[in-house]
Amino acid sequence: MDNGSAADGTNAASSHRSRRRAQTTLDFTTGVVLFVFVLVAIFAFVAGTVQPFTTGDQEDIVAVNRVADGLGQDTLGDPDTPYTLDTDCTVAFFEGGSPPADCRFSDQPLDEQVGVTGSAFLNVTIRGNVSGSASPNELLCWDETAGELVEQGDTDCTAADVETLAVGDDAESGAQSSVTARRAVSINGTSVSLVVKLW
């Protein structure tokens, strides 16, 4: 009886042991592949989440908005009256050369003035509708003789006493994608748009 019982116990233990198997190479390979796959997916997700805040268009959007705010709130006017541009300083800014003493900018190149250096192309214009025409986005000029804003289409902005309110790279030649910031400003009592384009 005891021998039979012992034999049954031995057979049961042996059967239980035979059902357990050691880890095979295939199990190990499958586990490593799954681990690596999950690790790569995590890195790809994190990189895709962080990337827009470090490079590419997001960087240009931040830069162009910073330039537009800087020009409209400080450089071309008085920080106490943001977005109200000083006429003499604004015209001098677009003319280039040495500005009047009371203006808040120097005679440095445009990209250095606004802190956008490197390979970026930059264009700043004053646009609006001062004649009641159908287009609200006309490039404006300053007529020194009349002391008023005029639209480029209505007058010859190349005349000696008329200054085109545009500075920087030729915006029409920018073949790459660009970002634009527009600020509603006032100059000489007229509401216009300060437009900054970066590409």
Disulfide bonds with the S-S distance in Angstrom:
Cys89-Cys103 2.01
Cys141-Cys157 1.64
